[in-house]
Amino acid sequence: MGQSRIGASDRAFPSAKFWRSSTHGFQKSTLPTGCHVGLPPNSCDWIRDRLPDVVEDRELLRHAEKVLQVYEGLSVDPSDCVLVHSDSGLHNVAVDDATDAVNGIFDYDSPAWADRHHDFRYLVFDFGEDNLLEAALSVDEPIVGRTIDVMRVKLYNAVCAFNYLAFRRGAPLYERSCGRTLDEDLRWANHALAQLDSSRRAASAMMSARVAGAAATPIPTSPSNADR
């Protein structure tokens, strides 16, 4: 996934403003439905079948299987299922060369009625911070009135990384499959795994802090019980 000049928090990806208005003419009855249908581009079994022919690293394959199992077992609240572009990212955004202002989003060939988190999965990159994702959420969440689970976004990003790695089966090592070399695809996959691990550890630390705080808080005793 190539770098872009868009990175500042005040240049947010307009998923709410542009995407909601641009897809006004779509009808839900004509779209694929389901939390993960058609997303990512290929099924988990398709990824499992092809990945060993591309990757010899058993540890990476083991981690990939864990990611796919978590993805398949994920329960998504029906209220999170909306009309999604499913391929929203810098590769499908028109940007003003002079100002870096985002003018619009295009390539509507794979819309679906699916988990809203899928429209943020390509805003996680294998370099730098999560500035673009954070900028997008700062615009989308207030408009839509829903909080996006960043760890779920990163899970979807990891599944996509393994999907495109599996897509390389049969491709020469030097070929830029879907615009990336094998080294770049491997870097994306490994970075996605690291992002999931750091998010998991951060969530665990936050939960531990909450539990510790609750344990340190004395349970109030009613006056009637204290006098007995």
Secondary structure, DSSP 8 states (H G I E B T S, - for coil): ----S--STTS---IIIIIHHHTTT--GGGS-BSSSTT-SSS-HHHHHHHGGGT---HHHHHHHHHHHHHHHH----GGGEEEE-SS-SGGGEEE-TTT--EEEE---SS-EEEEGGGGGGGG--SSS-SHHHHHHHHHHHHHHT----HHHHHHHHHHHHHHHHHTTTTS-TTS-BTTB-HHHHHHHHHHHHHHHHHHHHHHHHHHHHHHHHHHHS-----HHHHT-
